[in-house]
């Protein structure tokens, strides 16, 4: 039986996959808004967490790059 956390994890990985294959953060934020309107909260949580992960990674990457 799938748990709510399984669903969160699935959408987290799906979102990371989409982002690594060319989708933009802005596009994924639009997807997040769509899922919010449908009140699919576990899916939203997974998408949101992946977006935050990528934003944090990008910030660290560009901060580090600017210090060179």
trRosetta pair geometry for C-beta under 8 A, 3 or more apart (Angstrom, degrees):
i j d omega theta_ij theta_ji phi_ij phi_ji
2 6 4.4 -123 -161 77 84 146
2 7 6.4 87 155 -48 120 86
3 6 4.8 114 52 -4 69 99
3 7 7.4 -131 99 0 46 84
4 7 5.7 -55 -159 35 38 112
4 8 6.5 40 145 -20 69 103
4 42 5.0 -140 -165 -101 83 136
5 8 5.3 -48 -146 35 39 115
5 9 6.2 40 154 -19 68 104
6 9 5.8 -56 -148 39 29 111
6 10 6.3 33 152 -24 64 106
7 10 5.6 -49 -145 32 31 115
7 11 6.5 21 159 -10 64 106
7 42 4.2 48 100 132 123 136
7 43 6.5 -65 159 -64 106 64
7 46 7.0 -125 132 -31 61 135
8 11 6.3 -66 -152 42 27 102
8 12 6.2 34 150 -25 64 108
8 42 5.0 -101 -61 -171 76 84
8 43 7.8 -137 -98 -78 47 21
8 45 4.8 -36 -124 93 108 114
8 46 4.4 175 -165 -64 49 93
8 49 7.3 55 177 13 101 140
9 12 5.4 -52 -146 33 32 117
9 13 6.4 26 158 -13 65 105
9 46 6.6 -104 -17 -113 8 118
10 13 6.1 -61 -153 39 27 105
10 14 6.2 26 152 -18 65 110
10 46 6.6 -33 68 -130 54 165
11 14 5.3 -48 -136 40 36 114
11 15 6.1 39 160 -21 66 105
11 42 7.2 141 11 130 136 73
11 43 4.7 149 -81 -145 159 60
11 44 7.9 8 127 -3 159 14
11 45 7.5 103 73 71 130 62
11 46 2.9 116 79 88 99 142
11 47 5.4 -57 154 -44 115 72
11 50 7.5 -131 130 -10 69 129
12 15 6.1 -60 -152 36 24 108
12 16 6.5 22 152 -16 62 107
12 46 4.0 -110 -41 -159 67 86
12 47 7.5 -132 -86 -57 45 25
12 49 5.3 -29 -109 80 110 115
12 50 4.8 163 -151 -55 60 102
12 53 7.9 71 -162 -2 101 143
13 16 5.6 -52 -145 37 34 111
13 17 6.2 40 153 -23 65 104
13 46 7.8 -46 12 -173 57 120
13 50 7.7 -154 -44 -89 16 132
14 17 5.5 -53 -151 34 31 116
14 18 6.4 32 152 -19 65 104
14 46 7.4 51 39 137 96 130
15 18 5.6 -50 -147 35 34 111
15 19 6.3 32 154 -17 66 106
15 28 5.8 90 -153 -148 102 132
15 31 7.8 -178 -111 88 100 141
15 46 6.5 162 -2 135 124 86
15 47 4.8 147 -76 -123 145 60
15 50 3.6 142 92 74 126 158
15 51 6.8 -69 164 -44 140 72
16 19 5.7 -56 -145 40 31 110
16 20 6.1 25 158 -15 66 110
16 50 5.0 -129 -51 -145 76 120
16 53 7.2 -27 -89 82 107 137
16 54 7.4 174 -113 -58 72 109
17 20 6.0 -61 -145 40 26 106
17 21 6.2 7 159 -4 63 116
18 21 6.0 -73 -146 48 26 101
18 22 8.0 -79 175 60 55 59
18 23 4.2 0 154 16 93 142
18 28 6.5 140 100 -88 128 110
19 23 5.4 -74 -88 70 41 93
19 24 7.9 61 -127 -138 75 8
19 25 7.1 38 -122 -76 116 62
19 28 6.3 -21 -73 -44 98 148
19 50 6.9 -177 -6 153 136 113
19 51 7.9 166 -71 -97 141 56
19 54 5.4 -99 173 -87 162 155
23 27 4.8 -120 -170 80 91 134
23 28 5.7 95 137 -51 123 94
24 27 4.6 103 55 3 78 99
24 28 7.1 -148 95 -1 44 85
25 28 5.7 -60 -149 42 34 108
25 29 6.2 39 150 -24 67 104
25 51 5.9 107 -148 -147 91 93
25 54 6.2 -166 -90 100 107 130
25 55 6.6 90 -128 -71 149 90
26 29 5.6 -51 -147 32 31 113
26 30 6.8 35 151 -20 61 100
27 30 5.6 -52 -158 31 35 113
27 31 6.7 36 145 -18 65 102
28 31 5.2 -44 -149 33 42 116
28 32 6.4 51 147 -24 65 99
28 47 6.4 -171 175 -170 98 102
28 50 7.4 -100 175 97 149 110
28 51 5.5 -177 111 -87 126 107
29 32 5.3 -45 -148 32 36 118
29 33 6.6 42 150 -22 63 100
29 51 6.5 99 -73 -131 77 152
30 33 5.6 -48 -151 32 34 113
30 34 6.6 39 149 -21 63 103
31 34 5.5 -52 -154 33 34 116
31 35 6.5 30 151 -14 66 104
31 47 6.3 -143 105 -147 105 147
32 35 5.9 -58 -150 39 31 108
32 36 6.3 37 150 -23 65 105
32 44 6.0 90 -156 -139 80 77
32 47 4.7 -175 -92 119 90 134
32 48 6.0 101 -134 -69 134 74
32 51 6.9 -40 -50 -25 144 148
33 36 5.5 -51 -149 33 33 116
33 37 6.6 36 152 -21 64 101
34 37 5.8 -54 -155 31 31 112
34 38 6.8 19 150 -8 63 107
35 38 5.6 -60 -150 44 37 108
35 40 4.7 -81 -169 61 90 108
35 43 4.9 -127 -160 104 141 117
35 44 4.9 -178 112 -73 119 81
35 47 6.4 138 32 10 152 150
36 39 7.3 30 -180 -79 36 37
36 40 7.9 -95 -71 45 21 68
36 44 5.5 85 -75 -107 72 137
40 43 4.2 4 133 32 112 124
40 44 6.2 142 93 -25 67 89
41 44 5.2 -50 -143 35 36 117
41 45 6.3 41 157 -24 66 100
42 45 5.6 -47 -149 30 34 113
42 46 6.7 33 153 -16 63 103
43 46 5.9 -56 -155 36 32 110
43 47 6.4 28 152 -15 66 108
44 47 5.8 -59 -146 41 31 108
44 48 5.8 31 157 -21 68 111
45 48 5.7 -55 -141 38 27 112
45 49 6.2 27 160 -19 64 108
46 49 6.0 -55 -144 36 26 108
46 50 6.5 24 157 -16 62 107
47 50 6.0 -60 -152 37 29 109
47 51 6.4 29 153 -19 65 107
48 51 5.8 -56 -149 36 30 111
48 52 6.3 27 155 -16 65 107
49 52 5.7 -54 -147 38 31 111
49 53 6.3 38 152 -25 64 106
50 53 5.4 -50 -147 32 32 117
50 54 6.5 29 156 -15 65 104
51 54 6.0 -58 -151 38 30 107
51 55 6.3 30 152 -19 65 108
52 55 5.6 -53 -143 38 32 112
52 56 6.2 32 157 -18 66 106
53 56 6.0 -58 -150 37 26 108
53 57 6.3 26 152 -18 63 108
54 57 5.5 -53 -144 37 32 113
54 58 6.2 33 157 -19 66 105
55 58 5.8 -54 -146 37 29 110
55 59 6.4 31 154 -20 63 106
56 59 5.7 -53 -147 35 31 112
56 60 6.4 29 156 -15 65 106
57 60 5.9 -59 -150 39 30 109
57 61 6.1 30 154 -21 66 110
58 61 5.6 -55 -143 38 30 113
58 62 6.1 18 164 -9 67 110
59 62 6.3 -62 -142 43 24 100
59 63 6.0 26 158 -19 63 111
60 63 5.8 -56 -142 38 27 111
60 64 6.1 24 159 -17 63 110
61 64 6.0 -62 -151 38 24 108
61 65 6.1 23 154 -19 63 112
62 65 5.4 -49 -137 39 34 114
62 66 6.2 37 160 -23 65 104
63 66 6.0 -57 -148 34 27 109
63 67 6.8 25 153 -21 60 107
64 67 5.9 -60 -156 30 32 111
64 68 7.6 43 148 -34 61 95
65 68 6.1 -42 -165 6 40 115
